[in-house]
Amino acid sequence: IKHSNKSIFLDRDGTLIKAIKKSKTKYRPPYSKKELKIYNDIKFLKFFSKNYFLIICTNQPDIKRGLQTKTFDNFINKKIKQILPIEEIFSCECLKTEKNCNCYKPKTTMILKAKKKYKINLKKSYVIGDTWRDISLGQNTGCKTILVDRGQNEIIMKKNKFKPDFIIKNLKNLKKIIN
């Protein structure tokens, strides 16, 4: 049992696994085992699992669009959990255009559910992701924000005025930021 009230909230696609390029600024999750590439540096997150809950918050609208199966989505999550002690995965399968959705990042429902369930102090927590949606989610919930620049998001970040607290190229750089 963890005696922590802190969390590292992780985006999945583009942060823990390689996102597949659709267009100049659009990425999608992998749809097949052949496309699935888990980044090697995610193992460095294990180091923090003694003091932080590792929780994934991910938008997965492609399931509702019929482009990805729930089975394959679960397969990806299982693979990640074989490497990392993930406490829980919060997933929004809504389309960002849905009026009644309050979980699609940067909306805050996923983090607020985790906060309530695990009694998390958001001021002592981090959101790590690769897009403005992740940074905005962290800012909207009072967490510190870390942008993982995997070389695919300069366009996405510049277009929006979201300034992360930290920018890193690799998750092994987290030890310089998170104590």
matplotlib code that plots the C-alpha trace (Angstrom):
import matplotlib.pyplot as plt

x = [0.0, 1.3, 1.4, 1.4, -0.9, 0.9, 0.5, 2.2, -0.6, 0.6, -0.7, -0.4, -0.2, 2.9, 4.2, 4.5, 4.0, 4.7, 1.8, 1.2, 1.4, -1.9, -1.1, 1.2, -0.3, -2.5, -1.5, -3.4, -2.9, -1.5, -4.2, -2.1, 0.7, 3.0, 2.4, 2.8, 6.1, 6.5, 9.2, 12.2, 12.5, 9.2, 11.0, 12.5, 9.0, 9.2, 11.7, 8.8, 6.2, 7.3, 6.3, 3.7, 0.7, 1.3, -2.0, -2.7, -5.3, -5.9, -8.3, -9.3, -12.0, -10.9, -12.7, -16.0, -15.1, -14.6, -11.0, -9.5, -11.0, -11.5, -9.6, -6.5, -6.7, -6.8, -3.8, -1.8, -2.7, -1.7, 1.7, 2.4, 1.3, 3.9, 6.6, 5.1, 3.1, 0.2, -2.3, -5.2, -6.0, -8.7, -9.8, -12.2, -13.7, -15.9, -15.5, -14.3, -17.4, -19.8, -21.7, -22.3, -18.7, -16.7, -13.8, -12.1, -8.7, -8.1, -11.4, -10.6, -12.9, -10.3, -7.9, -10.7, -11.9, -8.4, -8.0, -11.1, -10.4, -6.7, -6.9, -4.3, -2.8, -2.8, -0.3, 2.3, 1.4, 2.6, 0.9, 3.3, 2.3, 3.2, 0.5, -1.1, -4.1, -2.0, -0.3, -3.7, -5.2, -2.3, -2.8, -6.6, -6.1, -3.2, -0.6, 2.9, 3.3, 6.0, 6.0, 7.8, 9.1, 9.4, 10.0, 6.4, 4.8, 6.5, 3.7, 1.0, 2.6, 3.5, 0.0, -1.4, -0.2, 0.3, 3.6, 4.6, 6.6, 9.2, 10.1, 12.2, 13.3, 13.4, 11.7, 15.1, 15.4, 12.6, 15.0, 16.2, 12.7, 10.7, 12.1]
y = [0.0, 3.4, 6.1, 8.8, 11.6, 12.5, 11.4, 11.5, 11.6, 10.3, 10.7, 7.5, 8.0, 10.0, 9.9, 6.2, 4.8, 6.1, 7.9, 7.4, 10.4, 11.2, 14.6, 17.6, 18.1, 15.1, 11.8, 8.7, 5.6, 2.4, 0.2, -3.0, -4.9, -4.0, -0.3, -0.5, 0.8, 1.4, 3.9, 2.4, 5.3, 4.7, 2.3, 5.3, 6.1, 3.0, 4.9, 7.3, 4.6, 4.4, 8.0, 8.7, 7.0, 6.4, 7.1, 7.2, 9.8, 9.2, 10.3, 7.4, 8.7, 6.3, 3.5, 5.3, 6.1, 2.4, 2.9, 1.0, -1.9, -1.9, -5.2, -3.7, -0.7, -3.1, -5.0, -1.7, -1.0, -4.5, -4.2, -0.9, -2.4, -5.2, -2.5, 0.0, -0.3, 1.7, 2.4, 3.1, 4.0, 6.7, 6.7, 9.1, 7.4, 10.4, 12.5, 16.0, 17.4, 15.6, 18.3, 16.2, 14.9, 16.4, 14.0, 14.7, 16.3, 19.2, 18.8, 17.8, 14.8, 12.1, 13.8, 14.9, 11.3, 10.1, 12.9, 11.8, 8.1, 8.3, 11.5, 13.1, 16.5, 18.0, 20.8, 18.1, 16.2, 16.3, 15.8, 14.5, 14.5, 15.4, 17.9, 21.1, 19.1, 17.4, 20.7, 22.5, 19.6, 20.0, 23.7, 23.3, 21.1, 22.9, 20.2, 20.9, 20.2, 18.4, 18.3, 15.3, 16.6, 13.5, 15.7, 15.7, 18.6, 21.9, 22.8, 21.8, 23.7, 26.9, 27.2, 27.3, 29.5, 26.7, 27.0, 23.8, 24.1, 21.8, 20.5, 17.3, 15.1, 11.9, 10.5, 9.7, 13.5, 13.4, 12.7, 16.3, 17.6, 15.3, 14.4]
z = [0.0, -1.0, 1.7, -0.9, -1.7, -4.9, -8.4, -11.8, -14.3, -17.7, -21.2, -23.1, -26.9, -27.8, -24.2, -23.2, -26.7, -30.1, -31.7, -35.4, -37.6, -39.5, -40.9, -40.1, -36.6, -36.0, -34.4, -33.6, -31.4, -33.0, -34.4, -34.7, -32.9, -35.8, -35.1, -31.3, -30.1, -26.4, -25.6, -23.8, -21.4, -19.7, -17.4, -15.6, -14.3, -12.1, -9.9, -8.9, -8.1, -4.5, -3.8, -6.5, -7.9, -11.6, -13.3, -17.0, -18.4, -22.1, -24.8, -27.0, -29.4, -32.1, -30.2, -30.6, -34.3, -34.9, -35.9, -33.0, -31.0, -27.3, -27.3, -28.9, -26.6, -23.6, -25.1, -25.2, -21.6, -20.5, -22.3, -20.4, -17.1, -17.6, -17.5, -15.0, -11.8, -13.1, -10.4, -12.7, -16.3, -16.9, -20.5, -22.3, -25.4, -26.2, -29.3, -28.5, -30.2, -27.7, -25.8, -22.6, -22.3, -19.4, -19.5, -22.9, -22.1, -21.2, -19.3, -15.8, -14.9, -15.1, -12.7, -10.4, -10.1, -9.3, -6.8, -4.9, -5.1, -4.0, -1.9, -4.1, -3.5, -7.0, -6.0, -5.3, -8.5, -12.1, -15.5, -18.2, -21.8, -25.3, -26.4, -25.4, -24.1, -21.5, -20.4, -20.3, -18.2, -15.7, -15.5, -15.2, -12.1, -10.4, -11.2, -12.4, -16.1, -18.0, -21.8, -23.3, -26.7, -28.8, -31.8, -32.9, -31.1, -31.8, -34.2, -31.7, -28.8, -30.7, -32.1, -28.6, -25.8, -23.2, -21.4, -19.6, -16.4, -17.8, -21.3, -21.6, -24.5, -22.6, -19.5, -17.9, -17.4, -14.9, -12.0, -12.4, -12.0, -9.7, -6.2]

ax = plt.figure().add_subplot(projection="3d")
ax.plot(x, y, z, "-o")
ax.set_aspect("equal")
plt.show()
